[in-house]
Amino acid sequence: MNSTPKISVIIPIYNVEKYLVRCLNSIRHQSFKNFEALLIDDDSPDKSARIALAFCKADKRFKYFHKENGGLSDARNYGLERAAGEYISFIDSDDYIHKDFLKIMYYECVSNDADMSYCRFKYSYFNTGLTLPMPFSAKKEVMKKEDALNILIKDNYLHSYAWNKLYKASLFKENDIKYPDMYFEDIATSGRLLYNSNRIAITDEYLYYYAKRFGSIMSTMNAEKINDYWLSVLIVRNYIQYIGEYDKYKVSVNAFAGKAHIVNIYSILRQHLLHLDFRNMKRNFDINRDIYRYIISDNYKPTSGIPELPVRLIQPGRKPNTKRAKKYPED
């Protein structure tokens, strides 16, 4: 094995002691051996650090880093700054991967001269061993970035998740791409990564297992998360227009905004019902509509960097507990 790893696997760790051994074992036993695994302990309060250090002691490819709690995006960015590999993979620490995940994803990139590869995935339910495939998954093909980006933006059968992909490290480094400090940070980032790639190679094999846990990000939607969901859509619109490509992707951006509008109507209603607080419900529905109109407006003016929402939704009932760790899906 070369001294420089081909792939850097970045694993942010926070409060996952029940799942971490399974995750790290699936990485350790990969059929592709030339990798480094960067274990980013985001100041986890449980026994995750002890588990991570044990893996580092047993396998020199595993490297442990402890940092002040900053959230999922900050942990990923921390890993990116320290990654030595030619390719980057992100594995969430409660998930796990097929033994050939790295081998197949690397092969798809190299054999197709692609800057990104993408695999199908299965849901793994509540640590029970039950797995079910994600419906409407992509088929095996190599796609030009224009075709793939239209599909990715619409969130059809290509999705913006950070974790079921392999990336050329140069996509991040040469384009100064980092994950923003927000929920749905992958939506805000994946389109930019794909736009700066040449093509994406897609395999129809199920290589990633995504843990479905009680309290996932979509099942615990609150005003902050709904606002960040809208912000991620706005970031996509803003970036596409800022680089002068809006006409090419306008239909896809508007379709994604329409989907977010509908999803957020349900989330707003659910929040007010859960809290039995209907004081600002109509106002939140109006805000949701106004943000949608703002994003699809032909009069929208793009800005450099991260744009701001024109108005934000109001949380019904009691305020969320702000003392918990920053922006992790399980919060």
N, C-alpha and C positions, 0 to 999 in steps of 0.2 A: 504494500500500500504506500502511495506517495505521502510525503510529509505534509503536503497541502491537501486538505480534503476537497473532493469534488462537490460535495453538498454540505451546507450548514443547515441543520435542523434546529429551529428556534422554538422552545417550549416555555411559554410564560406559565408561572406557577403561582396560584393563590387559592388556598383553602380547598385542596383537592386530595387530601390524604387517602380517601376511600377509593380513588380512581388512579392515583399516580403510578402505582406499581404496574398495573395493567398497561398504561400508556407507555411507560419507559421500557418495559419488557418487549412490547411490540416494535419499538425502535431498535433496541439492542439486538434483536434476532432478525434483523433485515438481511435478505440475501445479498443486497448491495452493501459492501463493507466500508467503502471509502467515504465516510461521512464524519462530521463532528456534531454532537448534540449539545446545544447551549441551553442549560437549565437556568431560567431567569426567575429567581425567587423574589417575588414582588412584595417582600416583607409579609409572607404568609403567617398567620397566627397559629396554625395547627402544626402537625408533625411532618409536613411536606418536606421541609429542609432536611430532616434526618433521612428520609427516604432518598432524596436527590443525592445527598452526599454519599450514601451507601453505593449507589450506582456509579458515581464518579470514582470511588475507590476500587470498584470491581472492573471498570472498563475505562481506559484512559481517553476514549473518544468522547466521554461525557465530561462536561465542564460546568462547574457550578458558579453562579453569580448571585450575590444578594444585593438588593437595592431598596431604597425607600419606596413605599407604596405609591404608585402613580397610575395604576390602571392598565388595562390590556394593551392599549395603543403604546403607552410609554414603555411597557415591557418588550413589546415587539421591536420598537425603535432602538431600545437598548441592545437587544440581540443583533440587530442589523449593523450597528456600529462596531460590533466585535466579531462578526462573521468573517471567516477566511475563505469560505467555499466559493466556487464558481457559480453554484446554484443555491437557491434559498427555498426552504420548505418551512411552513408554520404548522405545528401540531398543537391543538388545544389540549391541555393536560388532563382533561377528563375524557378525552377521546382516545382512539387507538387506530392502528393502521394494519393493513394486510402485510404479510412478510415480504411481498414483492413490490410494495408501494414505491420505494425509492428506485429500484431497478427499472421498473416499467416506466415510471415518470421521467427518469433520466434518459432512457432509451428513446422515448417519444420525442423529447427535445432534440437530442443529438441526431437521430436518424432522419428527422424531418427539418433540420435546421430551424427549429422553432425557439423563440425566446420564452415561451410558456407552454406548459402542458396541464391538462385538466382531466380528472377522473370522476367516475360516478361514485356515489356513496350510499351507505345504508344508515338508517337510524338504529341506534342501540338503546333499548328501553330500560331505564332505571336500574342499570347494573344487574339485569336478570338473565342476560344471555340471549334474549329475544332480539333479533334484528330483522328489519324490513327495508327493502330498497326504496330510495327516493323515487316517486313516480315521475313520469315524463322526463326522464334523463336523456342526456345527449348521446348521440351515436358516434361510432368511431370515424373520425375524419380529421383532415387538416384544413383549417379555415384561415383565410386572409383576415387581417385585423378589422377591416371595415365591416365585413359580414358578421364576424364574431361580436364586435362591439355593439352593433345594432341589437343583437339578440341578448347580450349581457345587460344592456341598459334597460330593455323591456322586462328583464328578469323572467325570461321564458324557460328554456331548458339549459341555458348557461346562467350560472349564478355568481354573485360577487363575493362569496365566502373566500376568506384568505386561505383556508386550510386544505382544500382539495386540489391544490395546484402546486406546480414547481416553477420557479421563476429564475431567469438569469439574474444574478446579483447586480449586473450592470444596469438593469432597469431601475433599480433603486438609486444606485450611486451616481450614475451619469445624469439622471433627471431630478435628483434631489427630492425623491419621493419618500415621505414618511406618513405614518398613520396619525390622523388628527385625534385629539383628546375628546372623544365623544362616543356615544353609542352608535352602532351601524357604521363604524369607521371603515369597514371593508367595502361597503357600497361607495363611500366617498373616495376610495383609493383604487379599487380594482379596475375601473374604467380608464383611469390615467395610466396604470401599468399596461393594460392591453393596448391603449392607443400608441404607446411608445415601443411596443413590440413589433416584430415583423409578421408573425403568424402564431397561432396557437394549435397545438396538437392535442386531440381529444381521444382518450381511450374509453371504450364502453365497459371496461372491467370495473367491478366494485372494489375499490382499494382503500377507502376511508370509512371509518365507523364513527358516526357522530352521536354522542351521548345525549339522549333526551332525558332531562332531569326535571323534577318538580322545581318551579321557579325559574324557568328559562326566560330569556329576554322578552320574547313575544307574549308569554303568558303573564308577565308582570308589568305590562305596559302602564306607564303613568305619564303625566304631562311632560316631564323632562325627556323621556324616551320618545314620545310622539314628536316633540319639538326636534329632537336629534334625527329622527327618521325623516322629517321634512327637510331638515338642514342637509342631510346626505343627498336627497333628491336635488335640492338647490345647488349643491356643490357640483353635481354632475352637469346640470344645465349650465352653470356658470363657466365651468372649465371648457366644455364643448364649444360654447360661444366665444370664450376668450381666445381660443386658438383658431377661431375663424371657421369652424366646421359645423356650425349649428344647423345649417340647411340640410346637410347630409344625414344628420341624426335627429332632426326635429320630431319626426313621427314617433320615434322610439322614446325620446325624452317625454313627450306629451302622454304617451301610453303609460309610462312608468309613474308620472305624476297623477294620472287618473287612477291607477291602482292604489297608490298611497292615499289618495283622497278617500276612497271607499274603505280601505283597511282602517284608516284613522277614525272614520265615522263609527265603526264598530267599537274601536278601542275607547273612544270618548264616552260612548253610551255605557260601556262596561264599567269604566272608572266611576262614573256618577252613580250607577246602580250599586256597585260594591260599597261605596262610601255613604249611600243614601243621602247624597248632597246634590241637589239639582239647581243650586243658586246660579251657577255660571254655565250651565249646560248649553243653553241656546247661544250664549256668547262664544263658547268653545266651538260649537258647530259653525258659527259664522267665521271665526278665526280660521278654522280648518279650510273652509271654502275660499276665504280671501288669500291664504297662502297658496292654495292650488292655482287660483287665477293669476297670482303674482308670478309663479314659476313658469306658467305656459304663455304669459303675455309676450306679444311681439315687441313691446316697448321696454322689455327688461334690458338693463345695462350691465354688462359683466364687469367684474373687478378682479384685480390680482389678489392672490391668496384666497382665504376662506371668506365667503360672503356672510351676511347676517340676514336672519329672517326679519321681515318687516314688522311682525307681531308674534307673540308667543302664547301658547295655550296656558290656561290656569289650572293648577292642580286642585281637584275637589277634596273636601275632607281634610284630614290631618296631613301634615307635610311628611314626605318620605324621610327616613332615618339617614341623615347626612354623615353619620359617624362611621358608616361601613366603608369598605374599600371602594376606590373610584372605578366606576364604569367597567364592571365585569358582567358577562351575560347571566351568570347565576344570581346576581343581585336582584 
